[in-house]
Structure formats: C-alpha cells, structure tokens
Amino acid sequence: FKTPGLRDVARTPPYMHDGQLKTLEEVVEFYNEGGKKHPRLDGEMMPLKLNAVEKRQLVEFLGSLNGRVQDGY
C-alpha cells in the first residue's frame, strides 16, 4: 500500500488509521515510546529515545511542511 506524504500533515488530525491520536505531539510520543505493545507489533519497532527538545523540534519540522500549491507546480 502507498504511504501518504507529509505535506500539510499538521492540518489533517486526527492521526493513525483509527484516529486515536489527536495531535502531532501525541504521534511523536507514540513513536518515541516504540508504539503500543501487542502481538502483531513489528519486531523492528523500537523506541526513538528522543529528548524533550528533539520531540519539540520534530513537531515543529512537521508543522513546517504546511504550504500552498502554486500554479504550474
């Protein structure tokens, strides 16, 4: 399946396939913790171990991907 792009990701809450996460901060924390443990969790899913500054910077980066499409592009 095709993974959606990140353009305008900050404008498209809620997140995840079931809408369980309401903010980008929640998404970053979810992945920072290595996801929720369950039998079908991919074995390569691991905690990111980001500190508070890195998490904030990641959320700010994702927010910077908002934009508008210009004519001809």
Residue pairs with C-beta under 8 A, 6 or more apart in sequence:
6 62
6 65
7 65
7 66
7 67
8 65
8 66
8 67
9 24
9 62
9 65
10 24
10 62
10 63
10 65
10 66
11 66
13 21
13 22
13 23
13 24
14 20
14 21
14 22
15 21
15 22
15 23
15 24
15 26
15 27
16 27
16 30
21 27
21 30
24 59
24 62
24 63
25 55
25 59
28 50
28 55
28 58
28 59
29 55
30 36
31 48
32 47
32 48
32 49
32 50
32 55
33 47
34 45
34 46
34 47
34 48
35 41
35 45
50 58
